[in-house]
Every structure is written in structure tokens, then in C-alpha cells.
Amino acid sequence: MQVTITPVKQLVGEVKIPGDKSISHRGVMLGSLAKGTTRLSHFLMSEDCLNTIKAFQAMGIDIEIIGDSSEFIGDSSKLSEKSVNGDSSQIMQENISVIIHGKGLHGLKKPAKTIDSGNSGTTARLLAGILAGQAFEAVLDGDPSLRKRPMNRIITPLSQMGADIQSINDNVVDNAGSKANQGGTLPLSISGGNLKGIEYTLPVASAQVKSAIIFASLTADSPTIIHQPALSRDHTEIMLSHFGGRIETDQLTLTSYPISELYGKDLQIPGDISSAAFIITAALLVPGSRILMKDVGINPTRTGILEVFQQMGADIVIENQNDSQGEPTADILASYSDLRGTEISGNVIPRLIDEIPIIALAATQAQGTTIIRDAAELKVKESNRIDIVVRTLRAFGANIEATEDGMIIEGPTPLTGSTVTCEMDHRIAMMAAIAGLIAKGRTILTDGQWVDVSFPGFFHLLEKLT
């Protein structure tokens, strides 16, 4: 879907940010493993989350989708078609709830065919942890972009716990007689059951890897201890406790205990701060702008971007803080600001890793130098985000240089509209769209449909603010 963006004079208004993607995924997973009914309100009806729903439907879980329009009740395929066609603005405006009729920890059944995770790394990695504890074999796959992302980081600990996990491509031999791939990528064949508890140190701070191990630990024969190098988002720990699981935290060490049962719950999903980041940045960069975002999640493991922006001199006000079901929320008011360069590195990186593309755009308009370090993890996201961020912003005229583990940005620099191909990366598409709001001339996104991976209704919301 081609999208044309032109400069705007001002962005003003009050908006509701779509539901948190990480929490939406985990809600479906825990609701499916729980006994009884789970209701997820303000669910994110994005491509990624739809893939998680479809995966559990394929394993025998009854999932209903309830919206303001009866056209979509209980039929995720219609929502998926609508989103794929790029007309997702209506989806975002509807108050979507997902009702999951869970069957307990051992209630999943063997899927009839390969489970397709689409573009969703969260679906693939967390589901691998769940499948590791199930007494059947399943094959887990994804789209071409996801097939490039490393899975050894989950294969290693889950194999140590006793699961039989094989990367199917690892056994493919190329024309020279060598194995074509030894990196442990999708598709994965997983035969689970009879797991044991382990003690494991994560090589990188990763919520997805940590969560995969936690899910597997639920059916293990003894507690599992996880040591983290730094804090990463803790939605799994919070939600698991809410559903009746037992997990203990001692600074960077987690102990997850086997359980006999989880129980269905009702959850109100907060707005996604990673999605709000794009709207916040638009407000900071477009002169005269002032945008209020209601009920956004401000989990401390996710608020690195707010701290960095405030460090850069951003006018951001946090109002009406609330703590519901363990996930803090607030209203965020962002206004046009004169920004200054800063250095971003160390333990804050895992708390804003998904927001680095939009932070880089903000840095192009900041006074002075911005240096981003310790972010090599960007190379194994939906794309190599170091390379693609630098390449995309240079096409707009930015003064930006890639480094081995980040980037260096000099500002402020005027931007000029560009034609952008986002390479199947939703955050690059949204970064380019926000750049187009302040760039001279027209910006064309050749594949704007990728925003639906995480932010259905994104373009509609921008139009509303103008």
C-alpha cells in the first residue's frame, strides 16, 4: 500500500493509543493456558496479535472477538483481511475485546498444520516456550523476515530443559555440500513434555527469551532460575502472577515455579508506549503541536524513551497516573520542544530498544550530537535496524553515521521528502511517516501497510490530529 505524506503546520488533539502489543500477546497465551474464561479489553487488533490468536485457535482454543461492529464478532479472519488491505482505521476506533475460553496448562491439542507466526517474533519465541511443555510435536514458522531472526537464543535453554527442538533449515545442504544454515532459524520442529527446571543466564537482556523460558517452566519438574544481564520488560512476570502463577524476583534474578493450574481473568490492556512514541515524537518536532495521549502504559521497564526525551529537553508531562492489575498507566501530554543532543547507552537500552528508530529521527532535529551505544540487538530485529535507520534518514538528508553497536547523529538538519521502502519493518514505516510531517516536499512510503503489524489506524490517527 503506497502512502503519501506531506508536511503539516501543527498537530493538536487528544487520542487513544491502541492496546499494548506485548500485553495483548501474553493475554492470549495465558488465557489459553488458564482454566476458565479470560476477557481482554482494549485488545490490539494488529497483524502480530492476530497471528497469536490464530495459533491458539489452531490448537483447539475457542477465541471470540467482540467489537462495536457485529461484522467482526468471533471472526478474526475478517479483521485480518481488513488489516492486510491497509484499511485498518476502523479497527483502531472500535472497542475490541477478546474472550478466550481456556483449557488449562495441558488442554492444547496438536495443530493439524504448521503454525504461522507471520512477522511476529513475540509469537514465535514465546510460543516455542509453551510448545516445549506440551506432549505433542508441532512445527513453528514465520514470514521471510522472521525466518532471518535468530532462534538459537531460545533453542539453547529450552533444549537444556528437555524439549526436542530442531531448526529444519539446519539440516538443509547447499550445492557445495555444506549446511545452508547453522544459526537456528525458523521453521522449528518442537516436541515437548517432561521438562526439568534449570538455572540459566541470559546472554542478552531479552523479554522474549526470558518469557519463553518462564512459559516452559510452568510444567517443569522443579523451579527454574533465570539470571538477567539487565532489566527487560516484565509483562510476563506481572501477568503470570495475576493468573495465579508463582514467580519471585530478586534484583536481576527470577525464580519461576511449576504450577498445577492458571485461572482466567479480566484484563484492561493499556495503550502501547512503543506506539505512543511515534505520536510523542511528532508532537515534539512539528511546531505548535500539543497532543494528549490517554491511558498509556508506563511500566518502568518500558519508559526509557520518556527519560531520554526529557533528558533532551522535551516538554512531556505525565498526568493521572494509575496502577491497575500491576501495570501502571498515565496520560501523556507532549508539546513542541527545542531538543538537544544526548548520549544513550548502557542499561537504558533494553528499556527503549524498539523506540531507537524514532529517537534517531528526533535526534536529527536536536541541537548538537546524539550518540547511541550498546544497541547491537537492533541488528536482529525485523530488519537490521542500525543499517536501515541510517540509510532511511540519510535519504531524508540527515547527518547520521552507523557504528558497530548504534549510531551517531548530528543536528539539527533540515529534511527533504524521500521515497521509502520499509523492508517489512513496521517501525521504519512509522519513523519515515513522522519524518514526512516535517520534511520539505512529499514523502512516499511504498509499503505503508506494514504499520498494521503493531499500529492499525496509524495513518488515520495522524490525519485526525491535523
Protein Blocks (a to p, Z undefined) as FASTA:
>chain_A
ZZdddddfbdcddddddddfklmmmmmmmmmmpgcjdddehiacdfklmmmmmmmmmnop
acddddfblklgopaklmmmmmmnopamlmmmpccddddddebjklcccdfbdcdekjal
klmmmmmmmmmmpccdddddddfklmmpcfklmmmmmmmnopacddfklmpccfkopafb
fnhpadddddeejiacdddddfbdcfklmmmmmmmmmmmcbdcddddfbdcdfklmmmmm
mnopacddehjaccddddfbdcdddddddddfklmmmmmmmmmmmghiacddehiafbfk
lmmmmmmmmmnopacddehiaceehiacdddddddddddddddehjllmmmmmmmmmmmm
mmmmpgcjdddehilmmmmmmbdfklmmmmmmmmnopacdddfklccddddddddddddd
ehhpaklmmmmmmmmmmpgcjdddfblmlmmmmmghklmmmmmmZZ
